[in-house]
Amino acid sequence: MADAHAHGHDHGPDHSHGGGHGHAPSYRGYWIAWFILLILTVVMIKIHNRNVLLAGIGIKSCIIGWWFMHLKHEARALVWTVVLGGLGFVLFLFYLMYFEAAKAIPSV
Amino acid sequence: MSGEAAAGHGHAAHGEWECEPTPFKASWPKVMMWWFLIGDAVLFGSLLVAYGFNRVAAPAWLPQDKVFSMNFITVMTFTLITSSATMATAVAASRAGDRKNACLFTMLTAVGGIAFLGMQVYEWWHMIGHHGARLTVGPKLEGFPDVPAFSAYFFMITGFHGSHVLSGVFILLYTGFNALRGRNGPEGVELAGLYWHFVDLVWVFVFGTYYLI
């Protein structure tokens, strides 16, 4: 997939070759992603449940990163760097925070 | 850039940035943007984790739906998500060599950002003016205790995010004009887009963790 693109060329969701010029652009994929994001936002608000909220945050961030930010077309090494460097570190912080809080507050 | 390459081709004299390939098979500007975004993500993540810890440790917390209008926050969220879709469309148009649409959708994205900022200003005005909240004083709600951390995290998190939106709007306006004049290629629009999508991504976490949970 991404490893085949050796010069940083990216592709839109409906492009076979995004680096070139003169293709008729198709924006449909982006607007489908937009619609899914809106639906998820409404679901998160209406179903006020912590697990649903966390799942909603996870799915929405994946859609934005994978689809809008074109991580799906990047080299695997870059994807892992982003996932581990950004999200992984935050999850690690959360892990530390959660157990620290659990020690301090028995009800957690 | 290796010294040999620079001496051999004289690229530096023309202002070009001729580099060895990155280990990520993407251009250096894009890789640098990603590294900046990772650093920024860690910064926002630390803020939200600190908020989470204080939230759990606080003896009391205020119900968000009594302080904020959730419908209003939802509209803010819709605005930012829509601006992300217009930005993605601008990037696609730019790649296809459609300068007019690249400019149009970049400008629409900037308008979305300005609208979001306007709503955030109203939100701050409401918190300060209506609820009497300050950085060290929580919003006043009848029947609820004063929770200063509620205000402190509200102003810190939304203020930090808002400053990103503000700088993003300037970047978009500049990029949009340049795209129309053909001064920057598809990568310029794409890099601006990466930044803007990141701003939207951060809002997903802020919206979910601060306003809803």
Contacts between the chains, C-beta under 8 A, distances in Angstrom:
chain1	res1	chain2	res2	distance
A	2	B	25	7.2
A	3	B	25	6.6
A	5	B	25	6.3
A	6	B	21	7.4
A	6	B	25	5.4
A	7	B	25	7.6
A	7	B	27	7.5
A	8	B	25	6.8
A	8	B	26	3.9
A	8	B	27	4.0
A	8	B	30	5.8
A	8	B	187	7.7
A	10	B	95	7.4
A	10	B	190	6.8
A	12	B	88	7.8
A	12	B	91	7.2
A	12	B	92	4.0
A	12	B	95	6.4
A	15	B	92	7.0
A	15	B	95	6.9
A	15	B	96	7.6
A	18	B	92	7.6
A	18	B	95	4.4
A	18	B	186	7.7
A	19	B	95	6.9
A	19	B	186	7.6
A	20	B	95	7.9
A	21	B	95	7.9
A	21	B	96	6.6
A	21	B	97	3.3
A	22	B	96	7.0
A	22	B	97	5.6
A	23	B	95	7.8
A	23	B	96	4.8
A	23	B	97	7.9
A	24	B	96	7.0
A	25	B	92	4.7
A	25	B	93	5.4
A	25	B	95	7.4
A	25	B	96	4.0
A	25	B	98	6.2
A	25	B	101	7.5
A	26	B	92	7.7
A	27	B	88	7.6
A	27	B	89	4.6
A	27	B	92	5.7
A	27	B	93	7.9
A	30	B	85	5.3
A	30	B	88	4.1
A	30	B	89	5.6
A	30	B	92	7.0
A	31	B	85	5.9
A	31	B	89	7.8
A	33	B	85	7.1
A	33	B	88	7.7
A	34	B	81	6.3
A	34	B	82	6.6
A	34	B	84	7.3
A	34	B	85	3.6
A	37	B	81	4.8
A	37	B	84	7.8
A	38	B	78	6.4
A	38	B	81	6.3
A	41	B	74	6.7
A	41	B	77	5.5
A	41	B	78	7.0
A	41	B	81	6.9
A	41	B	207	7.8
A	42	B	74	7.8
A	44	B	208	6.7
A	44	B	212	6.2
A	45	B	70	6.5
A	45	B	74	6.1
A	45	B	212	7.0
A	48	B	212	7.2
A	50	B	213	6.1
A	53	B	208	5.4
A	53	B	212	5.3
A	53	B	213	5.6
A	54	B	208	7.5
A	56	B	208	6.5
A	57	B	204	5.9
A	57	B	205	6.1
A	57	B	208	4.1
A	57	B	209	7.4
A	60	B	204	4.7
A	61	B	201	5.6
A	61	B	204	5.4
A	61	B	205	7.1
A	64	B	84	6.6
A	64	B	197	5.7
A	64	B	200	6.0
A	64	B	201	4.8
A	64	B	204	6.8
A	65	B	197	7.8
A	65	B	201	6.6
A	67	B	88	7.7
A	68	B	84	5.6
A	68	B	85	7.7
A	68	B	87	7.4
A	68	B	88	4.8
A	68	B	193	7.8
A	68	B	197	4.6
A	68	B	200	7.6
A	69	B	193	7.8
A	69	B	194	5.8
A	69	B	197	4.7
A	69	B	198	7.4
A	69	B	201	7.7
A	70	B	190	7.9
A	74	B	24	7.1
A	74	B	25	7.9
A	74	B	26	6.3
A	75	B	24	5.0
A	75	B	25	4.1
A	75	B	26	6.6
A	77	B	23	6.2
A	77	B	24	5.3
A	77	B	25	7.8
A	78	B	24	4.0
A	78	B	25	7.6
A	78	B	26	6.1
A	78	B	31	7.1
A	78	B	34	6.4
A	81	B	24	7.2
A	81	B	34	7.4
A	81	B	38	7.2
A	82	B	34	6.1
A	82	B	37	7.7
A	82	B	38	6.2
A	85	B	38	4.3
A	85	B	41	7.9
A	85	B	42	7.7
A	86	B	37	7.2
A	86	B	38	4.6
A	86	B	41	3.7
A	86	B	42	6.5
A	86	B	45	7.4
A	87	B	41	7.4
A	89	B	42	5.4
A	89	B	45	6.7
A	90	B	41	6.9
A	90	B	42	6.9
A	90	B	45	3.3
A	90	B	46	7.9
A	90	B	48	7.6
A	90	B	49	6.8
A	93	B	45	6.2
A	93	B	46	6.4
A	93	B	49	4.4
A	94	B	49	5.6
A	94	B	52	6.9
A	97	B	49	5.1
A	97	B	52	5.9
A	97	B	53	4.7
A	100	B	53	7.1
A	101	B	53	5.7
A	101	B	56	4.4
A	101	B	57	6.1
A	104	B	57	6.3
A	105	B	56	6.4
A	105	B	57	6.2
A	108	B	56	5.6
